[in-house]
């Protein structure tokens, strides 16, 4: 694709897993030239929460083909418990952005919190996964990556029904916490895990 000289790289950034009881919080950064945003819209990129798992997997692959780079940033359960979920989320976002090559000239961050200590221009966008295709693309890439990681961990911890709940606090998951206690991958700073 021919890109005009005055085009500049843009990164959409979003996270997934903030409200889960189990596993890391994961951010994705998707790097595109602005003239590729139309392509993202055309393939049906939308907020990952509004898409079926099969559709998300298809779109994540297409996003990787269209984007100039996609990167994942992770904050571990230990970091979540030490820093708090908001700070861990912002850390995961920063890691995903800093891994991009080349570095973007503007980062569009989903939500209302700027990423601290980021040495790049950034703009927060409330509801960005519905309003900005680059952020929507990041939401899809992050969700697909995290879901796959939780399914992998589910083999080690089958009692928590993780393949279905993806680490979120369903009734079955909460019951398993009462029956079996917490695993090393549970967030001990989250209320349902504290009493276990």
C-alpha positions, 0 to 999 in steps of 0.5 A, a space after each residue: 500500500 502506498 502511504 503518503 509522506 505526511 501519514 503518521 503512525 497511530 496506535 490504538 490501545 485497550 485492555 481486557 481482564 480488569 474485572 476477572 478474579 483469575 489471571 493477568 490483565 492484558 493490553 494490546 497496542 495496534 499500530 496503523 497508518 491512518 489510511 488503514 483505519 478504513 480497512 479495519 472498519 470494512 472488515 467489521 472491527 468492533 468492540 470485542 465484547 459485542 463479537 462472538 468468540 469465533 468472529 473475534 478470532 477471525 478478526 484478530 488474524 485479519 487485524 494482524 495482517 492489516 496493522 503494521 505491528 501488534 503487541 501484547 503487554 501483560 501485568 501479572 497477578 502478583 503485579 495486580 495484587 501489589 499495585 492495584 488493578 488500575 495501575 497494573 492495567 496502565 502498566 500493561 498498556 505501557 508495555 504493549 505500546 513500548 514494544 511497538 516498532 516503530 513507535 507511534 506518533 499518537 496513542 489512542 487509549 481506551 478510557 479516561 486515564 492516560 498512561 503514566 510516564 509514557 514518552 509519547 503523545 496520547 489521547 484518552 477516548 471514553 468508549 473508544 472500543 466503540 468509537 475508534 477502529 484502532 482501539 476496537 482492533 486492540 480490544 479484539 487482539 487483547 481478548 483473543 490473546 487473554 482467552 487463549 492464555 486462560 484456556 491454557 491455564 484451565 488445564 492446570 486448574 480444571 476445578 474453576 471452570 476457567 475455559 467457560 468463565 475466562 477467570 471472571 466471577 461466575 457462580 460456579 467459579 465462586 463456588 469453586 473458590 469456596 470448595 478448593 480455595 485460591 490458586 496461585 493465579 487468583 487475585 488475592 487483592 480481589 474481595 471474593 479471593 480474600 476470604 479463601 
